[in-house]
Amino acid sequence: MAFGKRIKFFRNRKGMKQKELGELLGFLGKTSDVRVAQYETEARTPKTDLVKEMVSIPWLQGSSANIRFLY
């Protein structure tokens, strides 16, 4: 599964909107949902620091299988 689809899978699994995930990652205002959409469609690739932040989000913690799946 492609990286963007994995992001979308885990976000949908928790019932989060793109805007909610974007704000959780520190994107402000109107850009929060746009940035997440770009990552999910792979129009943009997140930098390593952002990927590390994604795997540290509480809804991924506690399941090493989920973390391996995200990478």
SVG drawing of the C-alpha trace seen along z (x, -y; Angstrom):
<svg xmlns="http://www.w3.org/2000/svg" viewBox="-15 -30 29 36">
<polyline fill="none" stroke="black" stroke-width="0.4" points="0.0,0.0 1.3,-3.4 2.3,-5.8 -0.5,-8.3 -3.1,-5.5 -1.7,-4.4 -2.1,-7.9 -5.7,-8.0 -6.4,-4.5 -5.3,-5.3 -7.0,-8.7 -10.3,-7.1 -9.9,-4.3 -10.0,-6.9 -12.8,-8.9 -10.7,-12.0 -11.2,-14.6 -8.2,-15.8 -8.4,-19.2 -8.2,-17.6 -5.1,-15.6 -3.5,-18.6 -4.1,-20.7 -2.7,-17.9 0.4,-17.9 0.7,-21.7 -0.6,-23.0 -2.6,-26.2 -5.8,-27.6 -7.0,-26.7 -3.8,-24.8 -4.3,-22.0 -6.7,-19.9 -5.0,-20.8 -1.6,-19.6 -3.0,-16.3 -4.9,-15.8 -1.7,-16.4 0.1,-13.7 -2.8,-11.3 -2.9,-11.7 0.9,-11.7 1.0,-15.1 3.4,-16.1 5.8,-13.9 6.1,-14.6 9.6,-15.3 11.3,-12.8 10.6,-15.0 6.9,-15.1 6.8,-11.3 8.4,-10.9 5.8,-13.2 3.0,-11.2 4.1,-7.9 4.3,-9.6 0.6,-10.6 -1.3,-8.8 -3.7,-6.9 -0.7,-5.0 1.1,-4.4 0.7,-1.0 0.8,1.0 4.1,1.6 2.4,3.4 0.6,0.1 3.9,-1.8 5.6,0.7 2.6,0.5 2.8,-3.3 6.5,-3.1"/>
</svg>
